Amino acid sequence: MEFRVIRAIMVPELNTQRFLLQQILPGDQQFIFEGLSHPDIIAFYGVRYDSFEATKKQMEWYEKSFNEGTGGPWKIIDKKTGEKIGVVAYYYYKAEHKKAEVGFWLFPQYWNKGVTTEVLQTVIEYCQREKDIHRLEAFVEEGNVASSKVLEKLGFVYEGTMKECEIKNGKYISLLIYALISR
């Protein structure tokens, strides 16, 4: 029998008007698999999984982020229904440079309802206030207009495009760089 010690809450629970943001735990693997295998979500997302078992890699990455203090992914929970509806995170946190990256995904039935704007604003405030992060970055796949709009609405500024910098589904893709500098 193998025992692993997992630290209790490392990422604080955050609240918005409509949502709870809670740490992703090992028991959330099915939820993560459903999101990161959903064709509409992975169309513009950099990570995808074809099996529940393969999703274990993502769960290990979350745990490693917690343990090393380099990130804080939260599951987004609708306060009214208790349903898990997506993920919002900061990651690749570098304390010496006071910077991190942000990312997010939602199940399609929650798109265009202000969810990402509401939860990401709370994560931004947490990063700036509690982690003293000066620069938040986001990399958006070219063509993902909805994510670009959310970032711009929250004050992120488009800084440029990394042309054909990654391969996805056998084709080169370009990434738009956005950043939010604290004042």
C-alpha positions as CSV (number, residue, x, y, z in Angstrom):
1,M,0.0,0.0,0.0
2,E,1.3,3.4,-1.0
3,F,0.7,6.5,1.1
4,R,1.2,10.0,-0.2
5,V,1.1,13.1,2.0
6,I,-0.7,15.9,0.2
7,R,-0.6,19.3,2.0
8,A,-3.9,20.7,3.0
9,I,-5.1,23.8,1.2
10,M,-2.1,25.4,-0.4
11,V,-4.1,27.7,-2.6
12,P,-6.7,29.7,-0.7
13,E,-10.4,29.5,-1.5
14,L,-11.4,32.6,-3.3
15,N,-15.0,34.0,-3.7
16,T,-16.6,36.2,-6.3
17,Q,-20.2,37.3,-6.3
18,R,-21.4,34.1,-8.2
19,F,-18.5,31.6,-7.9
20,L,-16.2,29.8,-5.5
21,L,-12.6,29.1,-6.6
22,Q,-11.2,26.1,-4.9
23,Q,-8.0,24.2,-5.2
24,I,-8.0,21.3,-7.7
25,L,-7.6,18.0,-5.8
26,P,-6.9,14.4,-7.0
27,G,-10.6,13.7,-6.8
28,D,-11.2,16.2,-9.5
29,Q,-9.5,14.1,-12.2
30,Q,-12.8,13.1,-13.9
31,F,-13.9,16.8,-14.1
32,I,-10.5,17.8,-15.5
33,F,-10.7,15.0,-18.1
34,E,-14.2,16.0,-19.2
35,G,-12.9,19.6,-19.7
36,L,-9.6,18.8,-21.4
37,S,-11.1,16.3,-23.8
38,H,-14.1,18.5,-24.8
39,P,-13.7,19.4,-28.5
40,D,-15.0,23.0,-28.0
41,I,-12.6,23.6,-25.1
42,I,-9.5,22.1,-26.7
43,A,-10.0,23.9,-30.0
44,F,-8.0,26.8,-28.6
45,Y,-6.4,25.2,-25.5
46,G,-2.8,24.0,-25.4
47,V,-3.4,20.8,-23.5
48,R,-5.7,17.9,-24.3
49,Y,-6.2,14.4,-23.2
50,D,-7.8,11.4,-24.9
51,S,-8.3,9.2,-21.8
52,F,-9.0,9.5,-18.1
53,E,-5.7,7.7,-17.4
54,A,-3.7,10.3,-19.5
55,T,-5.3,13.1,-17.5
56,K,-3.2,11.9,-14.5
57,K,-0.3,13.9,-16.1
58,Q,-2.3,17.1,-15.7
59,M,-3.2,16.2,-12.1
60,E,0.5,15.6,-11.4
61,W,1.4,19.0,-12.9
62,Y,-1.2,20.7,-10.6
63,E,0.3,18.9,-7.6
64,K,3.8,19.8,-8.6
65,S,2.8,23.5,-9.0
66,F,1.3,23.5,-5.5
67,N,4.3,21.7,-3.9
68,E,6.9,24.0,-5.7
69,G,4.9,27.2,-5.2
70,T,4.9,28.0,-8.9
71,G,1.2,28.1,-9.5
72,G,-2.3,28.1,-8.3
73,P,-5.0,26.5,-10.4
74,W,-8.6,26.7,-9.1
75,K,-11.7,24.9,-10.1
76,I,-14.6,27.3,-10.7
77,I,-17.8,26.3,-8.8
78,D,-21.2,27.9,-9.4
79,K,-22.4,29.0,-6.0
80,K,-26.1,28.4,-6.9
81,T,-25.7,24.8,-8.3
82,G,-22.4,23.6,-6.8
83,E,-21.4,22.5,-10.3
84,K,-17.8,22.6,-11.4
85,I,-17.8,24.7,-14.6
86,G,-14.1,25.4,-15.5
87,V,-10.6,26.2,-14.3
88,V,-8.7,29.5,-13.8
89,A,-5.0,29.6,-12.8
90,Y,-1.8,31.4,-12.4
91,Y,1.3,29.3,-13.2
92,Y,5.0,29.5,-14.1
93,Y,5.3,32.0,-11.2
94,K,8.8,33.4,-10.8
95,A,9.2,35.2,-7.5
96,E,12.6,36.7,-8.5
97,H,11.0,38.4,-11.6
98,K,7.6,39.0,-9.9
99,K,5.7,37.5,-12.9
100,A,3.4,34.7,-13.7
101,E,1.2,33.4,-16.5
102,V,-2.6,33.1,-16.3
103,G,-4.9,30.7,-18.1
104,F,-8.5,29.6,-18.0
105,W,-11.2,27.3,-19.6
106,L,-14.9,26.9,-19.2
107,F,-17.5,24.4,-20.3
108,P,-19.3,25.9,-23.4
109,Q,-22.7,26.3,-21.7
110,Y,-21.0,29.0,-19.5
111,W,-19.4,31.0,-22.3
112,N,-20.5,34.6,-22.9
113,K,-22.0,35.0,-19.4
114,G,-19.2,37.0,-17.8
115,V,-17.8,34.1,-15.8
116,T,-14.2,34.4,-16.9
117,T,-14.1,38.1,-16.5
118,E,-15.5,37.8,-12.9
119,V,-13.2,35.0,-11.8
120,L,-10.0,36.2,-13.5
121,Q,-10.4,39.6,-11.9
122,T,-10.4,38.0,-8.5
123,V,-7.3,35.9,-9.4
124,I,-5.5,39.0,-10.7
125,E,-6.2,40.8,-7.4
126,Y,-4.9,37.8,-5.5
127,C,-1.7,37.6,-7.5
128,Q,-1.0,41.3,-7.2
129,R,-1.9,41.6,-3.5
130,E,-0.8,38.3,-2.0
131,K,2.0,37.2,-4.4
132,D,3.3,40.6,-5.2
133,I,3.2,39.8,-8.9
134,H,4.0,42.8,-11.1
135,R,3.6,41.2,-14.5
136,L,0.8,38.8,-15.5
137,E,1.1,37.2,-19.0
138,A,-1.3,35.3,-21.1
139,F,-0.6,33.5,-24.4
140,V,-3.7,33.2,-26.6
141,E,-3.9,31.0,-29.7
142,E,-4.4,33.1,-32.8
143,G,-8.1,33.1,-33.7
144,N,-9.3,32.8,-30.1
145,V,-11.1,36.1,-30.2
146,A,-13.2,35.5,-27.1
147,S,-10.2,35.0,-24.8
148,S,-8.5,38.1,-26.3
149,K,-11.6,40.2,-25.5
150,V,-11.7,39.0,-21.9
151,L,-8.1,39.8,-21.4
152,E,-8.4,43.3,-23.0
153,K,-11.5,44.0,-20.9
154,L,-9.5,43.3,-17.8
155,G,-6.7,45.7,-18.8
156,F,-4.2,43.3,-20.5
157,V,-2.4,44.8,-23.4
158,Y,-1.5,43.0,-26.6
159,E,2.3,43.0,-27.0
160,G,2.9,41.0,-30.1
161,T,2.5,37.6,-31.9
162,M,4.9,34.7,-31.7
163,K,4.5,33.4,-35.3
164,E,4.3,29.6,-35.8
165,C,5.9,29.0,-32.4
166,E,4.1,25.7,-31.6
167,I,2.8,22.7,-33.3
168,K,-0.7,21.5,-32.7
169,N,-2.4,18.7,-34.5
170,G,0.5,18.6,-36.9
171,K,0.3,22.3,-37.9
172,Y,2.1,25.4,-36.7
173,I,0.2,27.8,-34.6
174,S,0.9,31.4,-33.6
175,L,0.4,32.8,-30.1
176,L,-0.7,36.3,-29.2
177,I,1.1,37.7,-26.1
178,Y,-0.9,39.8,-23.6
179,A,0.4,41.3,-20.4
180,L,-1.0,43.2,-17.4
181,I,1.5,45.3,-15.5
182,S,0.5,46.4,-11.9
183,R,0.5,50.0,-11.2
